[in-house]
Amino acid sequence: MAQSELKRELANRHVQLIAIGGTIGTGLFLGSGKAIQQAGPSIMITYLIVGIAVFFVMRALGELLLSKAGYQSFTDIAEDYLGPRAAFITGWTYWFCWIMTAMADVIAVGVYVQYWFDIPQWVPAIACLVILLGLNLLTVKNFGELEFWFALIKVITILALIGIGVILLVMGFKTDAGSVTVRNLWEHGGVFPNGVKGFLFSFQMVVFAYVGVELVGVSAAETSNPEKNIPSAINKIPLRILFFYVGALFVLLCINPWTELNASESPFVKTFSLVGIPIAAGIINFVVLTSAASACNSGMFSTSRILYNLGKNKQASTHFSKLNKNHVPANSLFISTLVISAGALLSKLIPEQAFGIVTTISAICFIWVWGVVLVCHIKYKKTRPELQAASKFKAPLTPAINYVVLALFAAILIIMLIAEETRPALLFTPLWFVLLYILYPRPSKRVKEGSIATDIK
């Protein structure tokens, strides 16, 4: 455990595919079934609105990360602009976000495996965690390679889905549910079949679908050329949102009337079953299984790096800041994986409700983290005009767009409070922030006098 610095082993191809993997996850492959049931075809509008908001968050994060040498994640940014207590709360909240997200992913692994085998959900969930832990303990390059191939599988799958869907659309192909046609978007109750209420209630799952997009920022400390790789990955997010989310959902809903989909199964698997290609449905189930494993892999990576930064900044035990001989924060990785395994326990205790509970808590906490990024960017523009003037990656339409996106996030939280299904999680989550506020350790005089730049180099 003698190593003290993370190693920059993530190449451009890793960063690009991590960015794509962050925008294609369990929320799309499994969670979109529930969102479609709530909103019908208007779900495409929901994905577009949240996707645009997330893009502006990412542009703000990208400008902040590149504005000052030494930033390793947005917890460092939060400390610089909002103080150590805010960094403590944000860092631990981001860790909690990814713990919840990874729990959702291991739950999804169990759901997907049941497509082939009648075994308890928690068994494949634990097996997935053990395999990923072993691979992540070796080198950060292993994480990058895993994400590269996982993301490549997801990209190829969606490309295939869209390609096949367009062919079926042109052919006017008939399934057991009717013809493949764009009329399916409005012939089954209209674009807003459940009214404005259904449209609004879909925002929670759509927010969850985008969690992980900020992973590019977390990986900054292990990126070989952040000045080039991070802007390149962030700038491609809008195209990915349009293509991988809106495009894929458009094809799905043309093939399937939205009434044929349900919340308990992947609409992607359902689509290929409906088309009459059972072997293809099995292949797609394998793909969404790898997608869940990919998202869980991202969760293990991000939670371990957040704990590493918290330990290094004296906001958690320094035990977490120690690296193994491969420059991997092994202690942080072990602890995070142990906590994530609670998702397998939830799969055993409440298999029907587990996914919905953890995705709601995750979405709420990610809104906090994204909001902190926007607030830090507002302060950055006000208090560091010299850095903003020198920036080569300026966030557009700021600071006005920051306030607009913050207002959208506030509106989504209000919607979650109104919705009966998400209300308990929303009312529970503030207790987490109160607990962190109370537990915040007052920094020592040495830490107070130091700076982020000198602590992190």
Secondary structure, DSSP 4 states (H G I P E B T S, - for coil): --B-S----B-HHHHHHHHHHHTSSHHHHTHHHHHHHHHGGGHHHHHHHHHHHHHHHHHHHHHHHHSSTT--SHHHHHHHHH-HHHHHHHHHHHHHHHHHHHHHHHHHHHHHHTTT----THHHHHHHHHHHHHHHTT-HHHHHHHHHHHHHHHHHHHHHHHHHHHHHHHHT-EETTEE--GGGGTTTT-SSTTHHHHHHHTHHHHHHHHTTTTHHHHGGGGBS-HHHHHHHHHHTHHHHIIIIIIIHHHHHHHHS-GGG--TTS-HHHHHHHHHT-HHHHHHHHHHHHHHHHHHHHHHHHHHHHHHHHHHHTTSS-GGGG-B-TTS--HHHHHHHHHHHTHHHHHHHH-TTTHHHHHHHHHHHHHHHHHHHHHHHHHHHHHH-HHHHHH-SSPPTTTTHHHHHHHHHHHHHHHHHHHSTTTHHHHHHHHHHHHHHHHHPPPPPHHHHHS-HHHHH-
